Amino acid sequence: MTKFIGTGVALITPFNSDLSIDFDALERLVEYNIENGTDYLVISGTTGESVTVTAEEKKQLIKFISEVNKGRLPLVLGVGGNNTANVVNEIKSTDFSDIDGILSVSPYYSKPTQEGIYQHFKAIAEVAPKPIILYNVPGRTASNMSPETTLRLAKDFNNIVAVKEAGNNVHQYLELLRTKPKDFLVLSGDDDLALGVALAGGSGVISVIGQALPKEFSQMIRLGIAGKAKEAYDIHFKLMPIVGLIFSENNPAGIKAVLDGLNISKSHVRLPLVEATDALKEIIKNELKILGKS
């Protein structure tokens, strides 16, 4: 699944001041990433505020991004939840004509057992018309998908091709890399660990900061995959402060503040999220100056 090697970015959903979708800003963001080295785009992930985007808006986002993209980059669509039947029904009713893969989060809130997680993804794999990227993010789901469960799914279903691992757990990354099937992709979901994962044999990242600094971040990941540690870490060290800043309050408020500082989109988010504080916005603005971005 070479389409998903390198740097994918979990696109924000830009909003106007009335919290309607800002499609002009979204077009700027997509073009900016295509022009600056991003390898693929992820629609309707956590960073896209998927839980407060309506079903109709999600269709609008898919259609609009597909039209702007014009087939230039692979597109991955987030389809997940903790009601298995609803996820299956959404997959059955979605037009995947312009979509290359499905990113599906491990069930949240319900805290299923490992067997429950396995059966959830088994049901999805049996109906999915596109390759599936599993998404493990225990900090949000309150439930960790173990490497054993991930690899069991990888071995049992040919259309489960990758995992976005976002447990911020180095040992878990290494265990996945040590025991995975040859063609199964381990993608970092932690921007701060992405380079180390790439150097250890990972296939890339689905990034948050990457959409704001696509040229630098995607180059860092390419160097990491190529095993060029020194050159890659030169970039990593420059980006470390801003990566920490965007997650210091909440995601996507932090990345939206960065994109506002780059004049790509505004900082508006939908409740229960709130915008980054003025203090954080000011620190981000100063960091962008240090990076030569403003």
C-alpha positions as a Markdown table, in Angstrom:
| # | Residue | x | y | z |
|---|---|---|---|---|
| 1 | Met | 0.0 | 0.0 | 0.0 |
| 2 | Thr | 2.5 | 2.6 | -1.2 |
| 3 | Lys | -0.2 | 5.2 | -1.3 |
| 4 | Phe | 0.0 | 5.5 | 2.5 |
| 5 | Ile | 3.8 | 5.6 | 2.8 |
| 6 | Gly | 5.2 | 9.0 | 3.9 |
| 7 | Thr | 3.3 | 11.9 | 5.3 |
| 8 | Gly | -0.5 | 12.0 | 5.5 |
| 9 | Val | -2.1 | 14.9 | 7.1 |
| 10 | Ala | -5.3 | 14.9 | 9.2 |
| 11 | Leu | -7.0 | 18.0 | 7.8 |
| 12 | Ile | -8.8 | 20.4 | 10.0 |
| 13 | Thr | -12.3 | 21.6 | 9.1 |
| 14 | Pro | -12.0 | 25.4 | 8.8 |
| 15 | Phe | -15.0 | 27.4 | 10.1 |
| 16 | Asn | -16.2 | 30.9 | 9.5 |
| 17 | Ser | -17.1 | 33.1 | 12.5 |
| 18 | Asp | -20.7 | 31.7 | 12.4 |
| 19 | Leu | -19.2 | 28.2 | 12.6 |
| 20 | Ser | -20.3 | 27.2 | 9.1 |
| 21 | Ile | -17.6 | 25.5 | 7.0 |
| 22 | Asp | -15.1 | 27.9 | 5.4 |
| 23 | Phe | -14.7 | 26.3 | 2.0 |
| 24 | Asp | -12.4 | 29.0 | 0.7 |
| 25 | Ala | -10.0 | 28.3 | 3.6 |
| 26 | Leu | -10.3 | 24.6 | 3.0 |
| 27 | Glu | -9.3 | 25.0 | -0.7 |
| 28 | Arg | -6.3 | 27.1 | 0.4 |
| 29 | Leu | -5.3 | 24.4 | 2.9 |
| 30 | Val | -5.6 | 21.5 | 0.4 |
| 31 | Glu | -3.7 | 23.4 | -2.3 |
| 32 | Tyr | -1.0 | 24.4 | 0.2 |
| 33 | Asn | -0.4 | 20.7 | 1.1 |
| 34 | Ile | -0.4 | 19.4 | -2.4 |
| 35 | Glu | 2.1 | 22.1 | -3.5 |
| 36 | Asn | 4.4 | 21.5 | -0.5 |
| 37 | Gly | 5.1 | 17.8 | -0.5 |
| 38 | Thr | 2.3 | 16.1 | 1.6 |
| 39 | Asp | 1.8 | 12.5 | 0.4 |
| 40 | Tyr | -1.9 | 12.0 | 1.2 |
| 41 | Leu | -4.9 | 13.7 | 2.8 |
| 42 | Val | -7.1 | 12.4 | 5.6 |
| 43 | Ile | -10.7 | 13.7 | 5.7 |
| 44 | Ser | -12.9 | 13.7 | 8.8 |
| 45 | Gly | -10.5 | 12.5 | 11.4 |
| 46 | Thr | -10.3 | 13.7 | 15.0 |
| 47 | Thr | -8.4 | 16.9 | 13.9 |
| 48 | Gly | -11.3 | 17.5 | 11.5 |
| 49 | Glu | -13.7 | 17.8 | 14.4 |
| 50 | Ser | -15.6 | 14.8 | 13.0 |
| 51 | Val | -17.8 | 14.4 | 16.1 |
| 52 | Thr | -19.3 | 17.9 | 15.6 |
| 53 | Val | -19.5 | 17.8 | 11.8 |
| 54 | Thr | -23.0 | 16.6 | 10.6 |
| 55 | Ala | -23.5 | 13.7 | 8.2 |
| 56 | Glu | -24.5 | 16.2 | 5.5 |
| 57 | Glu | -21.5 | 18.3 | 6.1 |
| 58 | Lys | -19.3 | 15.3 | 5.9 |
| 59 | Lys | -20.6 | 14.5 | 2.4 |
| 60 | Gln | -20.0 | 18.1 | 1.4 |
| 61 | Leu | -16.4 | 17.9 | 2.7 |
| 62 | Ile | -15.7 | 14.7 | 0.7 |
| 63 | Lys | -17.2 | 16.2 | -2.4 |
| 64 | Phe | -15.4 | 19.5 | -2.1 |
| 65 | Ile | -11.9 | 18.1 | -1.2 |
| 66 | Ser | -12.2 | 15.5 | -4.0 |
| 67 | Glu | -13.0 | 18.3 | -6.5 |
| 68 | Val | -10.1 | 20.5 | -5.3 |
| 69 | Asn | -7.7 | 17.5 | -5.2 |
| 70 | Lys | -8.5 | 16.3 | -8.7 |
| 71 | Gly | -6.9 | 13.0 | -8.1 |
| 72 | Arg | -3.5 | 14.5 | -7.3 |
| 73 | Leu | -3.1 | 12.9 | -3.9 |
| 74 | Pro | -4.6 | 9.8 | -2.3 |
| 75 | Leu | -7.6 | 10.5 | 0.0 |
| 76 | Val | -8.3 | 8.7 | 3.2 |
| 77 | Leu | -11.7 | 9.0 | 4.9 |
| 78 | Gly | -12.3 | 8.7 | 8.6 |
| 79 | Val | -15.2 | 6.3 | 9.3 |
| 80 | Gly | -15.4 | 5.0 | 12.9 |
| 81 | Gly | -17.2 | 4.9 | 16.2 |
| 82 | Asn | -18.3 | 2.8 | 19.1 |
| 83 | Asn | -21.5 | 1.5 | 17.5 |
| 84 | Thr | -20.4 | -1.2 | 15.2 |
| 85 | Ala | -23.7 | -1.5 | 13.4 |
| 86 | Asn | -23.7 | 2.3 | 12.7 |
| 87 | Val | -20.1 | 2.2 | 11.3 |
| 88 | Val | -21.0 | -0.7 | 9.1 |
| 89 | Asn | -24.1 | 1.0 | 7.8 |
| 90 | Glu | -22.1 | 4.3 | 7.1 |
| 91 | Ile | -19.6 | 2.3 | 5.1 |
| 92 | Lys | -22.3 | 0.6 | 3.1 |
| 93 | Ser | -24.0 | 3.9 | 2.3 |
| 94 | Thr | -20.9 | 6.0 | 1.5 |
| 95 | Asp | -19.7 | 6.7 | -2.0 |
| 96 | Phe | -16.0 | 5.8 | -2.0 |
| 97 | Ser | -15.4 | 6.6 | -5.7 |
| 98 | Asp | -12.8 | 9.3 | -4.9 |
| 99 | Ile | -11.5 | 7.7 | -1.7 |
| 100 | Asp | -8.4 | 5.5 | -1.5 |
| 101 | Gly | -8.6 | 4.2 | 2.1 |
| 102 | Ile | -10.6 | 4.2 | 5.3 |
| 103 | Leu | -9.2 | 5.3 | 8.7 |
| 104 | Ser | -11.2 | 3.7 | 11.4 |
| 105 | Val | -10.7 | 4.5 | 15.1 |
| 106 | Ser | -10.8 | 1.8 | 17.7 |
| 107 | Pro | -14.1 | 1.9 | 19.6 |
| 108 | Tyr | -14.2 | 4.7 | 22.2 |
| 109 | Tyr | -16.0 | 5.2 | 25.5 |
| 110 | Ser | -17.4 | 1.6 | 25.7 |
| 111 | Lys | -14.0 | 0.1 | 26.7 |
| 112 | Pro | -14.5 | -3.2 | 24.9 |
| 113 | Thr | -12.2 | -6.2 | 25.5 |
| 114 | Gln | -9.5 | -7.1 | 22.9 |
| 115 | Glu | -11.9 | -9.6 | 21.5 |
| 116 | Gly | -14.6 | -6.9 | 21.2 |
| 117 | Ile | -12.1 | -4.7 | 19.3 |
| 118 | Tyr | -11.3 | -7.6 | 17.1 |
| 119 | Gln | -14.9 | -8.4 | 16.3 |
| 120 | His | -15.7 | -4.7 | 15.7 |
| 121 | Phe | -13.0 | -4.5 | 13.0 |
| 122 | Lys | -13.8 | -7.9 | 11.6 |
| 123 | Ala | -17.4 | -6.6 | 10.9 |
| 124 | Ile | -15.9 | -3.5 | 9.2 |
| 125 | Ala | -13.4 | -5.5 | 7.2 |
| 126 | Glu | -16.1 | -7.7 | 5.8 |
| 127 | Val | -18.0 | -4.7 | 4.2 |
| 128 | Ala | -15.3 | -2.2 | 3.5 |
| 129 | Pro | -14.7 | -1.5 | -0.2 |
| 130 | Lys | -11.3 | 0.2 | 0.4 |
| 131 | Pro | -8.2 | -0.7 | 2.3 |
| 132 | Ile | -8.5 | 0.0 | 6.1 |
| 133 | Ile | -6.1 | 1.8 | 8.3 |
| 134 | Leu | -6.7 | 0.9 | 12.0 |
| 135 | Tyr | -6.5 | 3.8 | 14.4 |
| 136 | Asn | -5.3 | 3.2 | 18.0 |
| 137 | Val | -5.5 | 6.3 | 20.2 |
| 138 | Pro | -6.0 | 5.2 | 23.8 |
| 139 | Gly | -5.7 | 8.7 | 25.1 |
| 140 | Arg | -9.0 | 9.5 | 23.4 |
| 141 | Thr | -10.7 | 6.1 | 23.4 |
| 142 | Ala | -9.8 | 5.1 | 27.0 |
| 143 | Ser | -9.0 | 1.6 | 25.6 |
| 144 | Asn | -5.7 | 0.4 | 24.1 |
| 145 | Met | -5.7 | -1.9 | 21.2 |
| 146 | Ser | -2.8 | -4.2 | 21.9 |
| 147 | Pro | -0.2 | -5.1 | 19.4 |
| 148 | Glu | -1.5 | -8.7 | 19.5 |
| 149 | Thr | -5.0 | -7.6 | 18.4 |
| 150 | Thr | -3.6 | -5.3 | 15.7 |
| 151 | Leu | -1.4 | -8.0 | 14.3 |
| 152 | Arg | -4.2 | -10.6 | 14.5 |
| 153 | Leu | -6.4 | -8.3 | 12.4 |
| 154 | Ala | -3.5 | -7.7 | 10.0 |
| 155 | Lys | -3.0 | -11.4 | 9.5 |
| 156 | Asp | -6.7 | -12.3 | 9.2 |
| 157 | Phe | -7.9 | -9.6 | 6.8 |
| 158 | Asn | -6.1 | -8.7 | 3.6 |
| 159 | Asn | -7.9 | -5.3 | 3.4 |
| 160 | Ile | -6.5 | -4.2 | 6.8 |
| 161 | Val | -3.3 | -2.8 | 5.5 |
| 162 | Ala | -2.0 | -0.4 | 8.2 |
| 163 | Val | -2.3 | 1.0 | 11.7 |
| 164 | Lys | -2.1 | 4.6 | 12.8 |
| 165 | Glu | -0.6 | 4.0 | 16.2 |
| 166 | Ala | -1.1 | 7.0 | 18.6 |
| 167 | Gly | -0.5 | 5.6 | 22.0 |
| 168 | Asn | 2.6 | 7.7 | 22.5 |
| 169 | Asn | 4.2 | 4.4 | 23.7 |
| 170 | Val | 7.6 | 3.7 | 22.2 |
| 171 | His | 7.6 | 0.1 | 23.3 |
| 172 | Gln | 4.3 | -0.6 | 21.6 |
| 173 | Tyr | 5.6 | 0.9 | 18.4 |
| 174 | Leu | 8.7 | -1.3 | 18.5 |
| 175 | Glu | 6.6 | -4.4 | 19.3 |
| 176 | Leu | 4.4 | -3.7 | 16.2 |
| 177 | Leu | 7.5 | -3.1 | 14.0 |
| 178 | Arg | 9.2 | -6.3 | 15.4 |
| 179 | Thr | 6.3 | -8.6 | 14.8 |
| 180 | Lys | 4.2 | -7.2 | 11.9 |
| 181 | Pro | 3.6 | -8.9 | 8.6 |
| 182 | Lys | 6.1 | -7.8 | 5.9 |
| 183 | Asp | 3.7 | -5.6 | 3.9 |
| 184 | Phe | 1.7 | -4.2 | 6.9 |
| 185 | Leu | 2.3 | -0.5 | 7.5 |
| 186 | Val | 3.0 | 1.0 | 10.9 |
| 187 | Leu | 2.2 | 4.8 | 10.8 |
| 188 | Ser | 2.9 | 7.1 | 13.6 |
| 189 | Gly | -0.1 | 9.1 | 15.0 |
| 190 | Asp | 2.2 | 11.0 | 17.4 |
| 191 | Asp | 4.0 | 13.9 | 15.7 |
| 192 | Asp | 6.7 | 14.0 | 18.4 |
| 193 | Leu | 7.6 | 10.3 | 17.9 |
| 194 | Ala | 7.1 | 10.1 | 14.1 |
| 195 | Leu | 10.8 | 10.5 | 13.1 |
| 196 | Gly | 11.9 | 7.8 | 15.6 |
| 197 | Val | 9.2 | 5.4 | 14.3 |
| 198 | Ala | 10.3 | 6.1 | 10.7 |
| 199 | Leu | 13.9 | 5.4 | 11.5 |
| 200 | Ala | 12.9 | 2.2 | 13.3 |
| 201 | Gly | 11.2 | 0.8 | 10.2 |
| 202 | Gly | 7.8 | 2.6 | 10.2 |
| 203 | Ser | 6.2 | 3.7 | 7.0 |
| 204 | Gly | 5.4 | 7.3 | 7.9 |
| 205 | Val | 2.9 | 9.3 | 9.8 |
| 206 | Ile | -0.6 | 10.7 | 9.8 |
| 207 | Ser | 0.2 | 14.2 | 11.1 |
| 208 | Val | -1.4 | 17.2 | 12.6 |
| 209 | Ile | 1.5 | 19.7 | 12.4 |
| 210 | Gly | 2.3 | 18.4 | 8.9 |
| 211 | Gln | -0.6 | 20.4 | 7.3 |
| 212 | Ala | 0.9 | 23.7 | 8.6 |
| 213 | Leu | 4.5 | 22.9 | 7.8 |
| 214 | Pro | 4.2 | 20.3 | 5.0 |
| 215 | Lys | 7.5 | 21.0 | 3.2 |
| 216 | Glu | 9.6 | 20.6 | 6.3 |
| 217 | Phe | 7.7 | 17.8 | 8.0 |
| 218 | Ser | 7.3 | 15.6 | 4.9 |
| 219 | Gln | 11.0 | 16.0 | 4.1 |
| 220 | Met | 11.9 | 15.0 | 7.7 |
| 221 | Ile | 9.8 | 11.8 | 7.3 |
| 222 | Arg | 11.3 | 11.0 | 3.9 |
| 223 | Leu | 14.8 | 11.3 | 5.4 |
| 224 | Gly | 13.7 | 9.1 | 8.3 |
| 225 | Ile | 12.4 | 6.4 | 6.1 |
| 226 | Ala | 15.6 | 6.5 | 4.1 |
| 227 | Gly | 17.6 | 6.1 | 7.3 |
| 228 | Lys | 19.2 | 9.5 | 7.1 |
| 229 | Ala | 19.1 | 10.2 | 10.8 |
| 230 | Lys | 21.3 | 13.3 | 11.1 |
| 231 | Glu | 19.6 | 15.3 | 8.4 |
| 232 | Ala | 16.2 | 14.2 | 9.6 |
| 233 | Tyr | 17.0 | 15.2 | 13.2 |
| 234 | Asp | 18.2 | 18.6 | 12.1 |
| 235 | Ile | 14.6 | 19.3 | 11.0 |
| 236 | His | 13.0 | 17.5 | 14.0 |
| 237 | Phe | 14.8 | 19.7 | 16.5 |
| 238 | Lys | 13.6 | 22.8 | 14.7 |
| 239 | Leu | 10.0 | 21.6 | 14.8 |
| 240 | Met | 10.0 | 20.3 | 18.3 |
| 241 | Pro | 8.8 | 23.5 | 20.0 |
| 242 | Ile | 5.8 | 24.1 | 17.7 |
| 243 | Val | 4.8 | 20.4 | 17.9 |
| 244 | Gly | 4.6 | 20.7 | 21.7 |
| 245 | Leu | 2.7 | 23.9 | 21.5 |
| 246 | Ile | -0.2 | 22.7 | 19.2 |
| 247 | Phe | -1.1 | 20.0 | 21.7 |
| 248 | Ser | -0.6 | 22.0 | 24.9 |
| 249 | Glu | -4.3 | 23.0 | 25.2 |
| 250 | Asn | -6.4 | 20.8 | 22.8 |
| 251 | Asn | -6.3 | 19.5 | 19.3 |
| 252 | Pro | -7.3 | 21.0 | 16.9 |
| 253 | Ala | -7.4 | 24.4 | 18.6 |
| 254 | Gly | -3.6 | 24.5 | 18.6 |
| 255 | Ile | -3.1 | 23.7 | 14.9 |
| 256 | Lys | -5.9 | 26.1 | 14.0 |
| 257 | Ala | -4.0 | 28.8 | 15.7 |
| 258 | Val | -0.9 | 27.9 | 13.7 |
| 259 | Leu | -2.9 | 28.0 | 10.4 |
| 260 | Asp | -4.4 | 31.3 | 11.4 |
| 261 | Gly | -0.9 | 32.6 | 11.9 |
| 262 | Leu | -0.1 | 31.4 | 8.4 |
| 263 | Asn | -3.2 | 33.2 | 7.0 |
| 264 | Ile | -4.6 | 29.9 | 5.7 |
| 265 | Ser | -7.7 | 29.7 | 8.0 |
| 266 | Lys | -9.2 | 31.1 | 11.2 |
| 267 | Ser | -9.0 | 29.7 | 14.7 |
| 268 | His | -12.7 | 29.0 | 15.2 |
| 269 | Val | -13.7 | 25.6 | 16.6 |
| 270 | Arg | -17.1 | 24.1 | 17.6 |
| 271 | Leu | -18.1 | 23.4 | 21.2 |
| 272 | Pro | -17.2 | 21.6 | 23.4 |
| 273 | Leu | -13.8 | 22.8 | 22.1 |
| 274 | Val | -12.8 | 26.4 | 22.6 |
| 275 | Glu | -10.1 | 28.4 | 20.7 |
| 276 | Ala | -6.6 | 28.5 | 21.9 |
| 277 | Thr | -6.0 | 31.1 | 24.5 |
| 278 | Asp | -4.6 | 34.5 | 23.6 |
| 279 | Ala | -1.4 | 33.5 | 25.5 |
| 280 | Leu | -0.9 | 30.4 | 23.4 |
| 281 | Lys | -1.7 | 32.2 | 20.2 |
| 282 | Glu | 1.0 | 34.7 | 21.0 |
| 283 | Ile | 3.6 | 32.0 | 21.7 |
| 284 | Ile | 2.7 | 30.3 | 18.5 |
| 285 | Lys | 3.0 | 33.5 | 16.6 |
| 286 | Asn | 6.5 | 34.0 | 18.0 |
| 287 | Glu | 7.5 | 30.4 | 17.2 |
| 288 | Leu | 6.4 | 30.9 | 13.5 |
| 289 | Lys | 8.6 | 34.0 | 13.4 |
| 290 | Ile | 11.6 | 31.9 | 14.6 |
| 291 | Leu | 10.7 | 29.3 | 11.9 |
| 292 | Gly | 10.6 | 32.1 | 9.3 |
| 293 | Lys | 7.0 | 31.6 | 8.6 |
| 294 | Ser | 5.6 | 35.1 | 9.4 |
